[in-house]
Protein backbone atom coordinates (compact mmCIF):
# COMPACT_ATOMS: atom_id res chain seq x y z
CA UNK A 1 0.00 0.00 0.00
CA UNK A 2 1.22 3.48 -0.86
CA UNK A 3 1.20 6.09 1.90
CA UNK A 4 -1.47 8.40 0.36
CA UNK A 5 -3.97 5.51 0.25
CA UNK A 6 -3.87 5.30 4.04
CA UNK A 7 -5.43 8.73 4.35
CA UNK A 8 -7.32 8.81 1.05
CA UNK A 9 -10.38 10.31 2.75
CA UNK A 10 -8.34 13.49 3.26
CA UNK A 11 -7.73 14.02 -0.46
CA UNK A 12 -10.00 17.05 -0.70
CA UNK A 13 -8.34 18.71 2.29
CA UNK A 14 -4.84 17.90 1.06
CA UNK A 15 -5.65 19.39 -2.35
CA UNK A 16 -6.85 22.56 -0.60
CA UNK A 17 -3.63 22.68 1.43
CA UNK A 18 -1.55 22.34 -1.73
CA UNK A 19 -3.38 25.27 -3.31
CA UNK A 20 -2.94 27.36 -0.17
CA UNK A 21 0.78 26.53 -0.10
CA UNK A 22 1.06 27.76 -3.67
CA UNK A 23 -0.74 30.98 -2.77
CA UNK A 24 1.33 31.50 0.38
CA UNK A 25 4.69 31.54 -1.39
CA UNK A 26 3.74 34.08 -4.02
CA UNK A 27 5.96 37.13 -3.76
CA UNK A 28 6.19 40.40 -5.63
CA UNK A 29 9.89 39.82 -6.30
CA UNK A 30 10.24 37.30 -9.17
CA UNK A 31 13.34 35.56 -7.78
CA UNK A 32 11.72 34.88 -4.41
CA UNK A 33 8.57 33.73 -6.15
CA UNK A 34 10.37 31.47 -8.62
CA UNK A 35 12.72 29.96 -6.04
CA UNK A 36 9.88 29.19 -3.63
CA UNK A 37 7.68 27.77 -6.38
CA UNK A 38 10.46 25.48 -7.62
CA UNK A 39 10.90 24.13 -4.10
CA UNK A 40 7.18 23.46 -3.75
CA UNK A 41 6.98 21.75 -7.13
CA UNK A 42 9.86 19.45 -6.17
CA UNK A 43 7.23 17.60 -4.17
CA UNK A 44 7.34 15.87 -0.83
CA UNK A 45 5.23 13.55 1.28
CA UNK A 46 3.43 16.43 3.07
CA UNK A 47 3.45 14.16 6.11
CA UNK A 48 3.28 17.00 8.63
CA UNK A 49 0.00 18.38 7.25
CA UNK A 50 -1.35 14.83 7.25
CA UNK A 51 -0.58 14.47 10.96
CA UNK A 52 -2.21 17.84 11.65
CA UNK A 53 -5.39 16.81 9.82
CA UNK A 54 -5.63 13.32 11.32
CA UNK A 55 -5.11 14.58 14.86
CA UNK A 56 -7.81 17.19 14.41
CA UNK A 57 -10.15 14.53 12.98
CA UNK A 58 -10.16 12.93 16.43
CA UNK A 59 -11.94 16.02 17.74
CA UNK A 60 -14.05 18.79 16.25
CA UNK A 61 -12.83 19.13 12.69
CA UNK A 62 -12.85 22.69 11.37
CA UNK A 63 -11.42 22.42 7.85
CA UNK A 64 -10.73 26.14 7.39
CA UNK A 65 -9.00 26.56 10.73
CA UNK A 66 -6.98 23.37 10.58
CA UNK A 67 -5.72 24.11 7.07
CA UNK A 68 -3.96 27.22 8.37
CA UNK A 69 -2.09 25.08 10.91
CA UNK A 70 -1.25 22.41 8.33
CA UNK A 71 0.06 24.98 5.85
CA UNK A 72 2.15 26.61 8.58
CA UNK A 73 3.85 23.32 9.50
CA UNK A 74 4.66 22.47 5.89
CA UNK A 75 6.04 25.95 5.19
CA UNK A 76 8.29 25.70 8.26
CA UNK A 77 9.51 22.32 7.06
CA UNK A 78 10.21 23.74 3.59
CA UNK A 79 12.16 26.64 5.07
CA UNK A 80 14.37 24.28 7.09
CA UNK A 81 15.10 22.23 3.97
CA UNK A 82 16.35 25.30 2.11
CA UNK A 83 18.62 26.23 5.00
CA UNK A 84 19.83 22.63 5.40
CA UNK A 85 20.85 22.44 1.75
CA UNK A 86 22.93 25.59 2.12
CA UNK A 87 24.73 24.22 5.17
CA UNK A 88 25.26 20.80 3.56
CA UNK A 89 26.24 22.29 0.19
CA UNK A 90 23.71 19.87 -1.32
CA UNK A 91 23.13 20.03 -5.06
CA UNK A 92 20.09 17.75 -5.20
CA UNK A 93 16.87 17.51 -3.19
CA UNK A 94 14.36 14.82 -4.21
CA UNK A 95 16.34 14.35 -7.39
CA UNK A 96 16.09 18.00 -8.42
CA UNK A 97 18.49 20.95 -8.06
CA UNK A 98 18.34 22.63 -4.66
CA UNK A 99 17.49 26.29 -4.28
CA UNK A 100 21.13 26.96 -3.36
CA UNK A 101 22.51 25.21 -6.43
CA UNK A 102 20.11 27.12 -8.69
CA UNK A 103 20.28 30.59 -7.17
CA UNK A 104 23.30 30.61 -4.85
CA UNK A 105 23.54 30.51 -1.07
CA UNK A 106 22.55 34.11 -0.40
CA UNK A 107 19.30 33.96 -2.31
CA UNK A 108 18.60 30.50 -0.84
CA UNK A 109 18.93 31.78 2.72
CA UNK A 110 16.58 34.68 2.06
CA UNK A 111 14.16 32.33 0.32
CA UNK A 112 14.09 30.17 3.44
CA UNK A 113 13.52 33.26 5.57
CA UNK A 114 10.71 34.37 3.27
CA UNK A 115 8.97 30.99 3.49
CA UNK A 116 9.32 31.01 7.29
CA UNK A 117 7.78 34.50 7.41
CA UNK A 118 4.85 33.27 5.35
CA UNK A 119 4.41 30.40 7.81
CA UNK A 120 4.22 32.79 10.75
CA UNK A 121 1.77 34.95 8.81
CA UNK A 122 -0.54 31.95 8.40
CA UNK A 123 -0.50 30.88 12.05
CA UNK A 124 -1.23 34.38 13.38
CA UNK A 125 -4.74 33.98 11.94
CA UNK A 126 -5.47 31.57 14.81
CA UNK A 127 -5.92 33.22 18.20
CA UNK A 128 -4.80 30.55 20.65
CA UNK A 129 -1.72 31.29 22.79
CA UNK A 130 -1.15 27.56 23.42
CA UNK A 131 -0.55 27.05 19.70
CA UNK A 132 1.88 29.95 19.39
CA UNK A 133 3.78 28.92 22.53
CA UNK A 134 4.19 25.32 21.39
CA UNK A 135 5.22 26.32 17.89
CA UNK A 136 7.77 28.90 19.05
CA UNK A 137 9.34 26.50 21.56
CA UNK A 138 9.55 23.83 18.86
CA UNK A 139 11.29 26.21 16.47
CA UNK A 140 13.85 27.07 19.15
CA UNK A 141 14.60 23.37 19.62
CA UNK A 142 14.81 22.77 15.87
CA UNK A 143 17.34 25.60 15.59
CA UNK A 144 19.43 24.10 18.39
CA UNK A 145 19.28 20.76 16.58
CA UNK A 146 20.61 22.31 13.39
CA UNK A 147 23.51 23.88 15.28
CA UNK A 148 24.27 20.55 16.94
CA UNK A 149 24.30 18.82 13.56
CA UNK A 150 26.96 21.26 12.38
CA UNK A 151 28.98 20.84 15.59
CA UNK A 152 28.87 17.04 15.40
CA UNK A 153 30.00 16.79 11.79
CA UNK A 154 33.04 14.50 11.53
CA UNK A 155 32.95 13.93 15.31
CA UNK A 156 33.69 10.21 15.29
CA UNK A 157 33.63 9.83 19.09
CA UNK A 158 29.94 10.70 19.52
CA UNK A 159 27.58 8.17 21.08
CA UNK A 160 24.01 6.90 20.73
CA UNK A 161 22.65 9.52 23.11
CA UNK A 162 24.18 12.32 21.01
CA UNK A 163 22.57 10.92 17.87
CA UNK A 164 19.12 10.42 19.40
CA UNK A 165 19.08 13.91 20.89
CA UNK A 166 20.05 15.35 17.53
CA UNK A 167 17.34 13.60 15.50
CA UNK A 168 14.80 14.46 18.20
CA UNK A 169 15.39 18.14 17.47
CA UNK A 170 15.99 17.73 13.76
CA UNK A 171 12.86 15.71 12.94
CA UNK A 172 10.80 14.29 15.78
CA UNK A 173 9.77 17.49 17.57
CA UNK A 174 8.22 19.11 14.49
CA UNK A 175 6.17 15.97 13.79
CA UNK A 176 5.15 15.81 17.46
CA UNK A 177 4.20 19.49 17.28
CA UNK A 178 2.10 18.79 14.16
CA UNK A 179 0.11 16.13 15.98
CA UNK A 180 -0.47 18.21 19.10
CA UNK A 181 -1.40 21.36 17.20
CA UNK A 182 -4.02 19.37 15.30
CA UNK A 183 -5.35 18.04 18.59
CA UNK A 184 -5.53 21.51 20.15
CA UNK A 185 -7.37 22.98 17.18
CA UNK A 186 -9.74 20.00 17.33
CA UNK A 187 -10.57 20.77 20.94
CA UNK A 188 -9.19 17.54 22.39
CA UNK A 189 -8.35 17.36 26.08
CA UNK A 190 -4.81 18.11 27.21
CA UNK A 191 -4.41 14.43 28.07
CA UNK A 192 -5.33 13.30 24.55
CA UNK A 193 -3.30 16.10 22.96
CA UNK A 194 -0.26 14.89 24.91
CA UNK A 195 -0.89 11.32 23.75
CA UNK A 196 -0.78 12.52 20.18
CA UNK A 197 2.36 14.54 20.91
CA UNK A 198 4.06 11.36 22.18
CA UNK A 199 2.81 9.46 19.14
CA UNK A 200 4.27 12.10 16.81
CA UNK A 201 7.56 12.19 18.69
CA UNK A 202 8.06 8.42 18.48
CA UNK A 203 6.96 8.22 14.85
CA UNK A 204 9.35 11.08 14.08
CA UNK A 205 12.27 9.30 15.73
CA UNK A 206 11.52 6.13 13.78
CA UNK A 207 11.05 8.08 10.55
CA UNK A 208 14.49 9.72 10.81
CA UNK A 209 16.21 6.46 11.71
CA UNK A 210 14.66 4.82 8.65
CA UNK A 211 15.80 7.78 6.52
CA UNK A 212 19.33 7.30 7.83
CA UNK A 213 19.19 3.59 7.00
CA UNK A 214 17.90 4.26 3.50
CA UNK A 215 20.91 6.51 2.87
CA UNK A 216 22.84 3.24 2.63
CA UNK A 217 20.27 0.73 1.37
CA UNK A 218 18.45 2.68 -1.37
CA UNK A 219 19.61 3.56 -4.85
CA UNK A 220 20.57 7.05 -5.98
CA UNK A 221 17.38 7.16 -8.07
CA UNK A 222 15.20 6.31 -5.07
CA UNK A 223 17.00 8.76 -2.78
CA UNK A 224 17.21 11.63 -5.23
CA UNK A 225 20.84 12.04 -4.10
CA UNK A 226 23.97 9.85 -4.03
CA UNK A 227 23.88 6.85 -1.67
CA UNK A 228 26.03 7.42 1.39
CA UNK A 229 25.70 11.18 0.98
CA UNK A 230 25.07 11.78 4.70
CA UNK A 231 28.32 10.04 5.60
CA UNK A 232 30.15 11.98 2.91
CA UNK A 233 28.87 15.19 4.54
CA UNK A 234 30.30 14.06 7.88
CA UNK A 235 26.93 13.21 9.45
CA UNK A 236 27.33 10.26 11.80
CA UNK A 237 24.01 8.42 11.73
CA UNK A 238 22.84 5.35 13.62
CA UNK A 239 24.02 2.77 11.04
CA UNK A 240 27.45 4.42 11.05
CA UNK A 241 27.63 4.40 14.85
CA UNK A 242 26.90 0.70 14.93
CA UNK A 243 29.21 -0.10 11.99
CA UNK A 244 32.10 1.73 13.68
CA UNK A 245 32.08 -0.84 16.48
CA UNK A 246 34.15 -2.79 13.95
CA UNK A 247 37.56 -1.19 14.57
CA UNK A 248 38.90 -1.90 11.11
CA UNK A 249 35.87 -0.40 9.40
CA UNK A 250 35.98 2.59 11.76
CA UNK A 251 39.58 3.26 10.76
CA UNK A 252 38.71 2.91 7.08
CA UNK A 253 35.74 5.27 7.33
CA UNK A 254 37.44 7.98 9.35
CA UNK A 255 40.61 7.96 7.27
CA UNK A 256 38.79 8.24 3.96
CA UNK A 257 36.05 10.71 4.91
CA UNK A 258 38.47 13.13 6.58
CA UNK A 259 41.22 12.84 3.94
CA UNK A 260 40.01 15.90 1.98
CA UNK A 261 40.28 13.92 -1.23
CA UNK A 262 37.43 13.59 -3.70
CA UNK A 263 35.63 10.31 -3.10
CA UNK A 264 34.36 8.83 -6.34
CA UNK A 265 31.18 6.81 -6.74
CA UNK A 266 33.01 3.48 -6.85
CA UNK A 267 34.85 4.12 -3.57
CA UNK A 268 31.65 5.17 -1.81
CA UNK A 269 29.87 2.06 -3.08
CA UNK A 270 32.62 -0.09 -1.54
CA UNK A 271 32.26 1.74 1.78
CA UNK A 272 28.50 1.26 1.73
CA UNK A 273 28.95 -2.43 0.94
CA UNK A 274 31.33 -2.84 3.89
CA UNK A 275 28.82 -1.18 6.22
CA UNK A 276 26.01 -3.39 4.94
CA UNK A 277 28.12 -6.47 5.68
CA UNK A 278 27.94 -5.63 9.40
CA UNK A 279 24.83 -5.93 11.58
CA UNK A 280 24.46 -2.13 11.66
CA UNK A 281 21.39 -2.01 9.39
CA UNK A 282 19.59 -4.77 11.29
CA UNK A 283 20.27 -3.15 14.65
CA UNK A 284 19.16 0.25 13.37
CA UNK A 285 15.85 -1.20 12.21
CA UNK A 286 15.42 -2.73 15.67
CA UNK A 287 15.74 0.71 17.30
CA UNK A 288 13.24 2.12 14.80
CA UNK A 289 10.81 -0.67 15.69
CA UNK A 290 11.05 0.18 19.39
CA UNK A 291 10.00 3.76 18.68
CA UNK A 292 7.13 2.58 16.48
CA UNK A 293 5.83 0.33 19.25
CA UNK A 294 5.92 3.30 21.63
CA UNK A 295 4.05 5.37 19.05
CA UNK A 296 1.27 2.81 18.76
CA UNK A 297 1.08 2.47 22.54
CA UNK A 298 0.62 6.23 22.81
CA UNK A 299 -2.70 5.95 20.98
CA UNK A 300 -4.20 3.67 23.67
CA UNK A 301 -7.31 5.20 25.17
CA UNK A 302 -8.24 7.28 22.13
CA UNK A 303 -11.66 6.47 20.71
CA UNK A 304 -11.66 4.13 17.70
CA UNK A 305 -12.06 6.09 14.47
CA UNK A 306 -10.97 6.27 10.86
CA UNK A 307 -8.36 8.85 11.83
CA UNK A 308 -6.91 6.70 14.62
CA UNK A 309 -6.72 3.72 12.26
CA UNK A 310 -4.86 5.89 9.76
CA UNK A 311 -2.36 6.98 12.42
CA UNK A 312 -1.75 3.33 13.27
CA UNK A 313 -1.37 2.40 9.60
CA UNK A 314 1.07 5.26 8.97
CA UNK A 315 3.27 4.03 11.82
CA UNK A 316 3.22 0.53 10.34
CA UNK A 317 4.02 1.92 6.87
CA UNK A 318 6.99 3.88 8.20
CA UNK A 319 8.35 0.76 9.86
CA UNK A 320 8.20 -1.17 6.61
CA UNK A 321 9.56 1.65 4.45
CA UNK A 322 12.42 0.52 2.26
CA UNK A 323 12.63 3.46 -0.15
C-alpha positions in Angstrom: 0.0 0.0 0.0 1.2 3.5 -0.9 1.2 6.1 1.9 -1.5 8.4 0.4 -4.0 5.5 0.2 -3.9 5.3 4.0 -5.4 8.7 4.3 -7.3 8.8 1.1 -10.4 10.3 2.7 -8.3 13.5 3.3 -7.7 14.0 -0.5 -10.0 17.1 -0.7 -8.3 18.7 2.3 -4.8 17.9 1.1 -5.7 19.4 -2.3 -6.8 22.6 -0.6 -3.6 22.7 1.4 -1.6 22.3 -1.7 -3.4 25.3 -3.3 -2.9 27.4 -0.2 0.8 26.5 -0.1 1.1 27.8 -3.7 -0.7 31.0 -2.8 1.3 31.5 0.4 4.7 31.5 -1.4 3.7 34.1 -4.0 6.0 37.1 -3.8 6.2 40.4 -5.6 9.9 39.8 -6.3 10.2 37.3 -9.2 13.3 35.6 -7.8 11.7 34.9 -4.4 8.6 33.7 -6.2 10.4 31.5 -8.6 12.7 30.0 -6.0 9.9 29.2 -3.6 7.7 27.8 -6.4 10.5 25.5 -7.6 10.9 24.1 -4.1 7.2 23.5 -3.7 7.0 21.7 -7.1 9.9 19.4 -6.2 7.2 17.6 -4.2 7.3 15.9 -0.8 5.2 13.6 1.3 3.4 16.4 3.1 3.4 14.2 6.1 3.3 17.0 8.6 0.0 18.4 7.2 -1.4 14.8 7.3 -0.6 14.5 11.0 -2.2 17.8 11.7 -5.4 16.8 9.8 -5.6 13.3 11.3 -5.1 14.6 14.9 -7.8 17.2 14.4 -10.1 14.5 13.0 -10.2 12.9 16.4 -11.9 16.0 17.7 -14.0 18.8 16.2 -12.8 19.1 12.7 -12.9 22.7 11.4 -11.4 22.4 7.9 -10.7 26.1 7.4 -9.0 26.6 10.7 -7.0 23.4 10.6 -5.7 24.1 7.1 -4.0 27.2 8.4 -2.1 25.1 10.9 -1.3 22.4 8.3 0.1 25.0 5.8 2.2 26.6 8.6 3.9 23.3 9.5 4.7 22.5 5.9 6.0 25.9 5.2 8.3 25.7 8.3 9.5 22.3 7.1 10.2 23.7 3.6 12.2 26.6 5.1 14.4 24.3 7.1 15.1 22.2 4.0 16.4 25.3 2.1 18.6 26.2 5.0 19.8 22.6 5.4 20.8 22.4 1.8 22.9 25.6 2.1 24.7 24.2 5.2 25.3 20.8 3.6 26.2 22.3 0.2 23.7 19.9 -1.3 23.1 20.0 -5.1 20.1 17.7 -5.2 16.9 17.5 -3.2 14.4 14.8 -4.2 16.3 14.3 -7.4 16.1 18.0 -8.4 18.5 21.0 -8.1 18.3 22.6 -4.7 17.5 26.3 -4.3 21.1 27.0 -3.4 22.5 25.2 -6.4 20.1 27.1 -8.7 20.3 30.6 -7.2 23.3 30.6 -4.9 23.5 30.5 -1.1 22.5 34.1 -0.4 19.3 34.0 -2.3 18.6 30.5 -0.8 18.9 31.8 2.7 16.6 34.7 2.1 14.2 32.3 0.3 14.1 30.2 3.4 13.5 33.3 5.6 10.7 34.4 3.3 9.0 31.0 3.5 9.3 31.0 7.3 7.8 34.5 7.4 4.8 33.3 5.4 4.4 30.4 7.8 4.2 32.8 10.7 1.8 35.0 8.8 -0.5 31.9 8.4 -0.5 30.9 12.1 -1.2 34.4 13.4 -4.7 34.0 11.9 -5.5 31.6 14.8 -5.9 33.2 18.2 -4.8 30.6 20.6 -1.7 31.3 22.8 -1.1 27.6 23.4 -0.5 27.0 19.7 1.9 29.9 19.4 3.8 28.9 22.5 4.2 25.3 21.4 5.2 26.3 17.9 7.8 28.9 19.0 9.3 26.5 21.6 9.5 23.8 18.9 11.3 26.2 16.5 13.8 27.1 19.2 14.6 23.4 19.6 14.8 22.8 15.9 17.3 25.6 15.6 19.4 24.1 18.4 19.3 20.8 16.6 20.6 22.3 13.4 23.5 23.9 15.3 24.3 20.5 16.9 24.3 18.8 13.6 27.0 21.3 12.4 29.0 20.8 15.6 28.9 17.0 15.4 30.0 16.8 11.8 33.0 14.5 11.5 33.0 13.9 15.3 33.7 10.2 15.3 33.6 9.8 19.1 29.9 10.7 19.5 27.6 8.2 21.1 24.0 6.9 20.7 22.7 9.5 23.1 24.2 12.3 21.0 22.6 10.9 17.9 19.1 10.4 19.4 19.1 13.9 20.9 20.0 15.4 17.5 17.3 13.6 15.5 14.8 14.5 18.2 15.4 18.1 17.5 16.0 17.7 13.8 12.9 15.7 12.9 10.8 14.3 15.8 9.8 17.5 17.6 8.2 19.1 14.5 6.2 16.0 13.8 5.1 15.8 17.5 4.2 19.5 17.3 2.1 18.8 14.2 0.1 16.1 16.0 -0.5 18.2 19.1 -1.4 21.4 17.2 -4.0 19.4 15.3 -5.4 18.0 18.6 -5.5 21.5 20.2 -7.4 23.0 17.2 -9.7 20.0 17.3 -10.6 20.8 20.9 -9.2 17.5 22.4 -8.3 17.4 26.1 -4.8 18.1 27.2 -4.4 14.4 28.1 -5.3 13.3 24.6 -3.3 16.1 23.0 -0.3 14.9 24.9 -0.9 11.3 23.8 -0.8 12.5 20.2 2.4 14.5 20.9 4.1 11.4 22.2 2.8 9.5 19.1 4.3 12.1 16.8 7.6 12.2 18.7 8.1 8.4 18.5 7.0 8.2 14.9 9.4 11.1 14.1 12.3 9.3 15.7 11.5 6.1 13.8 11.1 8.1 10.6 14.5 9.7 10.8 16.2 6.5 11.7 14.7 4.8 8.6 15.8 7.8 6.5 19.3 7.3 7.8 19.2 3.6 7.0 17.9 4.3 3.5 20.9 6.5 2.9 22.8 3.2 2.6 20.3 0.7 1.4 18.5 2.7 -1.4 19.6 3.6 -4.8 20.6 7.1 -6.0 17.4 7.2 -8.1 15.2 6.3 -5.1 17.0 8.8 -2.8 17.2 11.6 -5.2 20.8 12.0 -4.1 24.0 9.8 -4.0 23.9 6.8 -1.7 26.0 7.4 1.4 25.7 11.2 1.0 25.1 11.8 4.7 28.3 10.0 5.6 30.1 12.0 2.9 28.9 15.2 4.5 30.3 14.1 7.9 26.9 13.2 9.5 27.3 10.3 11.8 24.0 8.4 11.7 22.8 5.3 13.6 24.0 2.8 11.0 27.4 4.4 11.0 27.6 4.4 14.9 26.9 0.7 14.9 29.2 -0.1 12.0 32.1 1.7 13.7 32.1 -0.8 16.5 34.2 -2.8 14.0 37.6 -1.2 14.6 38.9 -1.9 11.1 35.9 -0.4 9.4 36.0 2.6 11.8 39.6 3.3 10.8 38.7 2.9 7.1 35.7 5.3 7.3 37.4 8.0 9.4 40.6 8.0 7.3 38.8 8.2 4.0 36.1 10.7 4.9 38.5 13.1 6.6 41.2 12.8 3.9 40.0 15.9 2.0 40.3 13.9 -1.2 37.4 13.6 -3.7 35.6 10.3 -3.1 34.4 8.8 -6.3 31.2 6.8 -6.7 33.0 3.5 -6.8 34.9 4.1 -3.6 31.6 5.2 -1.8 29.9 2.1 -3.1 32.6 -0.1 -1.5 32.3 1.7 1.8 28.5 1.3 1.7 29.0 -2.4 0.9 31.3 -2.8 3.9 28.8 -1.2 6.2 26.0 -3.4 4.9 28.1 -6.5 5.7 27.9 -5.6 9.4 24.8 -5.9 11.6 24.5 -2.1 11.7 21.4 -2.0 9.4 19.6 -4.8 11.3 20.3 -3.1 14.7 19.2 0.3 13.4 15.8 -1.2 12.2 15.4 -2.7 15.7 15.7 0.7 17.3 13.2 2.1 14.8 10.8 -0.7 15.7 11.1 0.2 19.4 10.0 3.8 18.7 7.1 2.6 16.5 5.8 0.3 19.2 5.9 3.3 21.6 4.0 5.4 19.0 1.3 2.8 18.8 1.1 2.5 22.5 0.6 6.2 22.8 -2.7 5.9 21.0 -4.2 3.7 23.7 -7.3 5.2 25.2 -8.2 7.3 22.1 -11.7 6.5 20.7 -11.7 4.1 17.7 -12.1 6.1 14.5 -11.0 6.3 10.9 -8.4 8.9 11.8 -6.9 6.7 14.6 -6.7 3.7 12.3 -4.9 5.9 9.8 -2.4 7.0 12.4 -1.7 3.3 13.3 -1.4 2.4 9.6 1.1 5.3 9.0 3.3 4.0 11.8 3.2 0.5 10.3 4.0 1.9 6.9 7.0 3.9 8.2 8.3 0.8 9.9 8.2 -1.2 6.6 9.6 1.7 4.4 12.4 0.5 2.3 12.6 3.5 -0.1 
